[in-house]
Amino acid sequence: MLPPASRLSLSAISKRYPLLLVNSFRPCKRTMKRKAGTSPEPSTRKVAKLADYCSTPTHRDSQGAEIWPAPESQMVAARAFLRNCAAVQKSTLIVPDKDADGLSSGVIVYRTLVALGLDPKLLDVHLVQKGSNIHEDYERQAMSEKKASFIIVLDQGSRGGPPVVDGPDVKALVIDHHLSDDFPDGVEAVSACHYPPVATSALLTYEICKELHPDVATECGYLCAIGTHGDLGNTLKWLPPFPDMTETFKKHTKKVLNDCVSYINAPRRTGTYDVITAWNALLQAKDPKEILSNRRLAQAREEINIEVERQTHTPPKFSKDGKIAVLKINSQAQVHPVIATRWAGTLKSKALEIIMVANYGYLPGKVNFSCRIARCARDREPAINIIESLKAVADLDTGDLIQRMGESFARGHKEASGGIIPTAEFEELCALMKVGEKPDKVDGESPKKKGEAQKNTLNNYFKKS
């Protein structure tokens, strides 16, 4: 049981964490009276301008050729794998992640293989269970029971270990962009994680597949956009080295594609976790507008919107050094990533780096947490790496905490990470961060006068849940 939200004031935050600012969560119109003939003073507020995602310099090989979205040798090998898969006409299992990026990349592969001549009856899909991953023994067993000759794993996050499934004749391809240098034994792997600007799995898959058949570019462009916007946001500017999507956006408006993202993402966030609904909707749709007419997807989105609004008013507590803001919620829905993203654009301070939202109610006995870099810290040098920051906190432990947290700690991306760890171990992690402890007094800081009342508080805001 989580403790009730305590009273939190703007003054308390600013005194405790100097220069911390809390933006308004809801837009409102402010009016002020001024004398006639006078002009308002120009604002001195500085707004941080974030660099375009695609402006990150690409890596180049020894000959000066651009390496993007992944090494050419990996791209060529992946195309050969897919051609062979279609040519031999044997059972093929697609294993996409549950979000818009993973599902979109899965549908791109599905349509590419069909275009190459693979009989659709030979294609099947495996969706991992709630809170699970492909490396769990029961997931490997479930995939093995499909009796597939080819397995294509997309956007699942990669780590070393045994083969995707046991069997000498099973061939597996992994297409991913999550930070990792390790993969299951025996797989053909294509990874974009080391080649900025890092492509999403849907974009990486699109770049692989559009060279295999001329119909892919025209029929799967919107899938590439849905998956990419799902991971990188709907304000992304499609600049080189990203492909020119002008024709796609002429045919399908960005609003429609962005609405599709929230529709496709909704089922996997609900307590019922009916990801298969999102997969079927995306696979069967011939036009993205068809996705928006799916009643179940609309219901799931409304359900998630309500839950996000209910949980997002949880007040944050801060690590002693002010670098990490921690919000603890209790929900059966996977709303912690959404709330982390919202708060990342809300809190500001010179110290703040990471927003962490911990969900105590998603899986029994475990805490699922999501971390995002605070917007105010995105352009800092050196660049903030959430995975390294989380591991640095864990390294403060003198015992076996890292081993007890397991392989699902600090997974994902440098800019968006998280994990699934036992509740007791998460509390130990919070203790290492010294969450809720007052920072050391800064020299020269004037003490608060006795009896001084705080008038402007966030209490009303946090009560609206």
Disulfide bonds with the S-S distance in Angstrom:
none
